[in-house]
């Protein structure tokens, strides 16, 4: 019996979440940091001729802010030149219209040039504002590479020796050691380790001469630079400073015992009195184990964090305001839009760019409001922290804020990533206020960050001759603050605080 087949049309209603390009753009803008957002706005300004911008200055008129916020809601206002009053009669109105049309004639070459040359600051400035920022007047400390190259220029090396010295300086790691270890090539192949002989062959220098040049470089300032190990670095310094043979033997063979404070093993191995070992170890501790310690490729004085929001205490309440200083406030160039819409050939292009501009402005404004809303919720839940300090930081997770503001946890995660808040206690990343909880005996749970702070304070006031072990810290936390915590957790927090173990913190002398 044949099976009947037929085609039918059915109508069905269903709901589903569709990631529109506008929604994707809004989510992407939400997770950008302040600097990334500034770069993104510049790209949009370059790619969309309908967008105009104003850089927000501290004394900006309230009318400009109201205009920007109204445009973010999708309201299109007339350009200022279009708000001139019309004449009472038809002739007056027609004359005013003709004058406006003449004033609105657009020179495209000048317009595009002005978009490219638009400066972030106003053109009319006076007094001290005309001077460059003080950051540009700061002297920049030289890096280790620059410091060594300057000394190399002052040396009387021949060309092949200078070439070899440049190869050595170019292979120094961040600590100032000569790193000849191989790595992964561009085609993901394993590169073989280099040797001094390889560098000498590259420079066209004999191996004996290369070893002598390396020895001279290792005696550049800082002494011990370009050493291939910590032992070699310390031995070079000991030789330059005139240390005796006992101290050199301890560096060569017993550096591990020095680190472990096992002086008895050194006494037994060298068959010398304990007093002599103590004197030698004290001298060894004066040497520098990291030649590049006082040099950095990054000038830390020029690193600054620009907060996204400010928290200011006003009487008994905390007020949150966004930091719009230097931020470009976008708006649609209405006069340009109306002018270009009269051209049928440009109408489709302009319509697309207009929609894109309006969506971008709304997304930026929504981002600003979301950050402020989340910050206000954080302040409400962590009010004791802002009033009393780190010790009163409460446990809080993303879900707590998400439920309070009516958003998804992923949205809160995007908002708090790479966003900073300026508070009366300093600048903090928004993620700083989210901590896991540690239980306390007969009391409310405490935030993990507060426990770290308690550990730091206990170690700061400990007896350096008898430092607190991790187990001792566990007991003190329980007895003094009723905090129950495992020893391995204390060890983990101590390592996160870059604090050494009790054996390495012990002061013998």
DAJOQUI-V170387 format. One record per backbone hydrogen bond with DSSP energy under -0.5 kcal/mol. NH is the residue of the N-H (numbers start at 1). CO is the residue of the C=O. E is the energy in kcal/mol with one decimal. If there is no record, write none. Layout:
BEGIN
[[NH | CO | E] [NH | CO | E]]
END
This chain:
BEGIN
[[18 | 16 | -0.5] [19 | 17 | -0.5] [20 | 18 | -1.5] [24 | 20 | -2.5] [25 | 21 | -2.2] [26 | 22 | -2.2] [27 | 23 | -2.3] [28 | 24 | -2.3] [29 | 25 | -2.5] [30 | 26 | -1.6] [31 | 27 | -1.2] [32 | 29 | -0.9] [34 | 418 | -0.5] [37 | 33 | -2.3] [38 | 34 | -2.1] [39 | 35 | -2.0] [40 | 36 | -2.2] [41 | 37 | -2.5] [42 | 38 | -1.9] [43 | 39 | -2.0] [44 | 40 | -2.2] [45 | 41 | -2.5] [46 | 42 | -2.0] [47 | 43 | -1.8] [48 | 44 | -1.6] [49 | 47 | -0.5] [51 | 48 | -1.6] [52 | 331 | -2.7] [54 | 329 | -1.4] [56 | 54 | -0.6] [56 | 327 | -1.7] [60 | 57 | -1.4] [64 | 61 | -1.0] [65 | 61 | -1.2] [66 | 62 | -2.4] [67 | 63 | -2.2] [68 | 64 | -2.3] [69 | 65 | -2.5] [70 | 66 | -2.2] [71 | 67 | -2.2] [72 | 68 | -1.9] [73 | 69 | -1.0] [74 | 71 | -1.7] [75 | 70 | -2.0] [77 | 75 | -0.6] [82 | 79 | -1.9] [83 | 80 | -1.4] [84 | 81 | -0.5] [93 | 89 | -2.1] [94 | 90 | -2.9] [95 | 91 | -2.7] [96 | 92 | -2.5] [97 | 93 | -2.0] [98 | 94 | -2.4] [99 | 95 | -2.5] [100 | 96 | -2.2] [101 | 97 | -2.6] [102 | 98 | -2.2] [103 | 99 | -2.3] [104 | 100 | -1.6] [105 | 102 | -1.1] [107 | 105 | -0.5] [108 | 106 | -0.9] [111 | 107 | -2.7] [112 | 108 | -2.8] [113 | 109 | -2.0] [114 | 110 | -2.5] [115 | 111 | -1.8] [116 | 112 | -1.7] [117 | 113 | -2.4] [118 | 114 | -0.7] [125 | 123 | -0.9] [129 | 126 | -1.4] [130 | 127 | -1.4] [131 | 128 | -1.4] [136 | 133 | -1.3] [137 | 134 | -1.3] [138 | 135 | -0.8] [141 | 139 | -0.5] [147 | 143 | -2.4] [148 | 144 | -2.4] [149 | 145 | -2.6] [150 | 146 | -2.1] [151 | 147 | -1.5] [152 | 148 | -2.3] [153 | 149 | -2.1] [154 | 150 | -1.1] [155 | 152 | -1.0] [162 | 158 | -2.8] [163 | 159 | -2.5] [164 | 160 | -2.1] [165 | 161 | -2.5] [166 | 162 | -2.3] [167 | 163 | -1.8] [168 | 164 | -2.1] [169 | 165 | -2.6] [170 | 166 | -2.1] [171 | 167 | -0.7] [171 | 168 | -1.1] [172 | 169 | -1.3] [173 | 177 | -2.6] [176 | 173 | -1.4] [178 | 227 | -2.5] [179 | 171 | -2.6] [179 | 177 | -0.7] [180 | 178 | -0.7] [185 | 183 | -0.5] [185 | 189 | -3.4] [188 | 185 | -2.0] [191 | 183 | -3.5] [194 | 180 | -3.2] [199 | 195 | -1.8] [200 | 196 | -2.4] [201 | 197 | -2.6] [202 | 198 | -2.1] [203 | 199 | -1.8] [204 | 200 | -0.8] [204 | 201 | -0.5] [205 | 200 | -2.9] [210 | 206 | -2.3] [211 | 207 | -2.4] [212 | 208 | -1.6] [213 | 209 | -2.3] [214 | 210 | -2.4] [215 | 211 | -2.0] [216 | 212 | -1.9] [217 | 213 | -2.3] [218 | 214 | -2.3] [219 | 216 | -0.9] [220 | 217 | -2.1] [222 | 220 | -0.5] [224 | 218 | -3.0] [225 | 222 | -1.7] [226 | 176 | -2.8] [227 | 224 | -1.2] [233 | 229 | -2.1] [234 | 230 | -2.5] [235 | 231 | -2.4] [236 | 232 | -2.2] [237 | 233 | -1.7] [238 | 234 | -2.6] [239 | 235 | -2.3] [240 | 236 | -2.2] [241 | 237 | -2.5] [242 | 238 | -0.5] [242 | 239 | -0.6] [243 | 238 | -3.1] [248 | 244 | -1.7] [249 | 245 | -2.5] [250 | 246 | -2.1] [251 | 247 | -2.0] [252 | 248 | -2.6] [253 | 249 | -2.5] [254 | 250 | -2.3] [258 | 254 | -1.8] [259 | 255 | -2.0] [260 | 256 | -1.9] [261 | 258 | -1.0] [262 | 257 | -2.6] [263 | 261 | -1.4] [266 | 262 | -0.9] [267 | 263 | -2.3] [268 | 264 | -2.3] [269 | 265 | -2.2] [270 | 266 | -2.5] [271 | 267 | -1.5] [272 | 267 | -0.9] [277 | 273 | -1.6] [278 | 274 | -2.7] [279 | 275 | -2.2] [280 | 276 | -2.2] [281 | 277 | -2.7] [282 | 278 | -2.2] [283 | 279 | -1.7] [284 | 280 | -2.3] [285 | 281 | -2.1] [286 | 283 | -1.2] [287 | 284 | -1.7] [289 | 287 | -0.6] [292 | 175 | -2.1] [293 | 290 | -1.9] [295 | 292 | -1.6] [300 | 298 | -1.0] [302 | 299 | -1.6] [303 | 300 | -0.9] [304 | 302 | -0.6] [306 | 304 | -0.6] [307 | 305 | -0.7] [308 | 420 | -2.6] [309 | 420 | -1.4] [310 | 321 | -3.3] [311 | 422 | -3.0] [312 | 310 | -0.5] [312 | 319 | -2.5] [314 | 312 | -0.6] [314 | 317 | -3.3] [315 | 313 | -0.6] [317 | 314 | -2.0] [319 | 312 | -3.4] [321 | 310 | -2.2] [323 | 308 | -2.6] [324 | 322 | -1.0] [326 | 56 | -1.9] [327 | 324 | -1.7] [329 | 54 | -3.2] [330 | 328 | -0.7] [331 | 52 | -2.2] [333 | 50 | -2.8] [334 | 332 | -1.5] [337 | 333 | -2.0] [338 | 334 | -2.6] [339 | 335 | -1.8] [340 | 336 | -2.3] [341 | 337 | -2.1] [342 | 338 | -0.5] [342 | 339 | -0.7] [343 | 340 | -1.6] [344 | 342 | -0.7] [346 | 343 | -0.8] [347 | 343 | -0.9] [348 | 344 | -0.5] [350 | 346 | -2.9] [351 | 347 | -2.5] [352 | 348 | -1.9] [353 | 349 | -2.2] [354 | 350 | -2.6] [355 | 351 | -2.2] [356 | 352 | -2.2] [357 | 353 | -2.3] [358 | 354 | -2.5] [359 | 355 | -2.4] [360 | 356 | -2.1] [361 | 357 | -2.4] [362 | 358 | -2.2] [363 | 359 | -2.5] [364 | 360 | -2.4] [365 | 361 | -2.2] [366 | 362 | -2.6] [367 | 363 | -2.1] [368 | 364 | -2.2] [369 | 365 | -2.3] [370 | 366 | -2.3] [371 | 367 | -2.2] [372 | 368 | -2.0] [373 | 369 | -2.5] [374 | 370 | -2.6] [375 | 371 | -2.4] [376 | 372 | -2.5] [377 | 373 | -1.7] [378 | 374 | -2.4] [379 | 375 | -2.5] [380 | 376 | -2.1] [381 | 377 | -2.0] [382 | 378 | -2.1] [383 | 380 | -0.6] [385 | 382 | -0.6] [386 | 382 | -1.5] [387 | 383 | -1.4] [388 | 384 | -3.0] [389 | 384 | -0.6] [389 | 385 | -1.8] [392 | 389 | -1.7] [393 | 390 | -2.0] [396 | 435 | -1.6] [400 | 397 | -0.8] [401 | 397 | -1.1] [402 | 398 | -2.7] [403 | 399 | -2.5] [404 | 400 | -1.3] [405 | 401 | -2.3] [406 | 402 | -1.1] [407 | 402 | -2.0] [412 | 408 | -1.8] [413 | 409 | -2.3] [414 | 410 | -2.0] [415 | 411 | -2.3] [416 | 412 | -2.1] [417 | 413 | -0.9] [419 | 416 | -0.9] [421 | 428 | -3.0] [422 | 309 | -2.6] [423 | 421 | -0.6] [423 | 426 | -2.6] [426 | 423 | -1.7] [428 | 421 | -2.3] [430 | 419 | -2.6] [431 | 416 | -0.8] [432 | 429 | -2.0] [433 | 430 | -1.2] [434 | 431 | -1.7] [435 | 396 | -0.9] [435 | 433 | -0.7] [438 | 446 | -2.9] [440 | 443 | -0.5] [441 | 482 | -2.5] [443 | 440 | -1.1] [446 | 438 | -2.8] [447 | 393 | -1.3] [448 | 436 | -2.0] [451 | 447 | -1.4] [452 | 448 | -2.1] [453 | 449 | -2.0] [454 | 450 | -2.0] [455 | 451 | -2.4] [456 | 452 | -2.5] [457 | 453 | -2.1] [458 | 454 | -2.1] [459 | 455 | -2.2] [460 | 456 | -1.8] [461 | 457 | -1.2] [462 | 459 | -0.9] [464 | 462 | -0.7] [466 | 463 | -1.0] [467 | 464 | -0.5] [473 | 469 | -2.1] [474 | 470 | -1.8] [475 | 471 | -1.9] [476 | 472 | -2.4] [477 | 473 | -2.5] [478 | 474 | -1.7] [479 | 475 | -2.7] [480 | 476 | -3.0] [481 | 476 | -0.5] [481 | 477 | -1.3] [482 | 478 | -0.8] [483 | 477 | -2.4] [484 | 439 | -1.8] [484 | 482 | -0.6] [485 | 483 | -0.7] [490 | 486 | -1.8] [491 | 487 | -2.4] [492 | 488 | -2.0] [493 | 489 | -2.6] [494 | 490 | -2.6] [495 | 491 | -2.1] [496 | 492 | -2.0] [497 | 493 | -1.5] [498 | 495 | -1.4] [499 | 494 | -2.4] [505 | 501 | -1.3] [506 | 502 | -0.9] [507 | 464 | -2.2] [508 | 506 | -0.7]]
END
